[in-house]
């Protein structure tokens, strides 16, 4: 046998076996990275829309309240998209001849709705209710990213179940109260944050969690005192922590 195989064949055989043993790990890691990449999740990838609508211009620069367009966000599971009549309440007076707004004018004349490309969507077997989250003080930015900076809307979070469970397992790390405006309800606090963005761009009137939201991060904190306050807010706002971890909450 010594005449058939050189001593280096032993090394080659060992390397081959080790490579074969490590192949499943490499394939799993590669697949995991691909599935979590923005190419698959769509995170931070702006979608082409029939009209180049800018949240930064409308919500931040002009100060239009989110609820003017997303009328269902406080009361229903679906935040809703604005009807053409809502757009035309302004654009029948301004930018009336803009070619970019031709689809809006055509929709208004024909009654055919504008077909927006859906940016954020959970699977059909998942139930998500906007009103429950907003009325407990969960900011739009927590799930949608820095929406006030988006010229063309993109997906701010991957919306994976593991991401949702971070909050559902430790909601006390996400709830906060506005110390500068203690009389605000959690719902009012959510929308008052956008007023602060306009009047207080340096964040001097914002708490630490709001400052994170302004940067596009989540409103999560691990600061001991803030987490303790979050536990108090769980009771005040009627959030049942054990129920949040029940599969039936999201999967009816």
Buried (B, 14 or more C-beta within 10 A) or exposed (E): EEEEEEEEEEEEEEEEEEEEEEEEEEEEEEEEEEEBEEEEBBBEEBEEBEBEBBBBEBBBEEEBEBBEBBBBBBEEEEBBBBBBEEBBEEBEEEEEEEEEBEBBBEBBEEEEEBEBEEBBEEEEEEEBEBBEBBBBBBBBBBBBBBBBBBEBBBBBBBBEEEEBEBBBEBBBBBBBBBEBEEEBEBBEBBBBBBEBBEEBEEBEEBBEBBBBBBEBBBBBBEEEEBBEBBEEBBEEBEBEBEEBEEEEBBEE
